[in-house]
C-alpha cells in the first residue's frame, strides 16, 4: 500500500493520504442514491479504465498528502451522516486509521472500490465496482454489500454475470451505464434487468442534478 511505484510509503501507515478532493454532496449512484454524504476522493489508481471520468486523479504525486484527522473534522463539521471513501482506487492505501476515526466521529463509513488492493478498515457499506482488466481480490467478493458494474458496451454484461456469481446471495446488484454511453446502453440495461430482476439499474443521478 504505497503511494509511489518505487515502494516508498509516504502515508505514515495511512495517517496521511493523497487527497484529490473532498466535498459534501448527494450520492448519485447505487443503493445510497439520494442520500447526503461527504465524499473523500483519494488520488492514485492502478486500474485506469479508458472511459474514466476522473483520469486526473490517477497520479498521486500531483496531490497533497492530508492528515486524516483534518479530513474527519471537516466531514463531521459538514453534518453529513456518512462519508464515502472513493478514488482513484482507495485500496492502494491502508484505510484502517481513517475508517476508525470516522466511526469515532459517529459517521457511517462507505467504501467504493474496484477491489484490486487489500481490504483494510471497518466499513458499514462496501460498494464493489469490479473491472475486468484488473479483477478484484476474493475478499471483496465475500464482503461486498453492493456490486455495481459499469456497462460501456453490451459485452460488459458477461463480466457482470461472472462477478454476480462470486458475491454473496444477499449482495445487491446494479448495472450502471458509462456516462458518455448512457443513451445507447440504457435500453440494453433495461432489457437485461427485466429478464434478470435480481439486478437493479443505477444512474449517475448527480450529473442530472448538476451537483458534484
Beta strands, then each sheet from edge to edge (+ up, - down):
strand 1: 16-26
strand 2: 36-42
strand 3: 65-67
strand 4: 82-86
strand 5: 108-113
strand 6: 125-128
strand 7: 146-151
strand 8: 172-177
strand 9: 199-202
sheet 1: 3+ 1- 2+ 4+ 5+ 6+ 7+ 8+ 9+
end
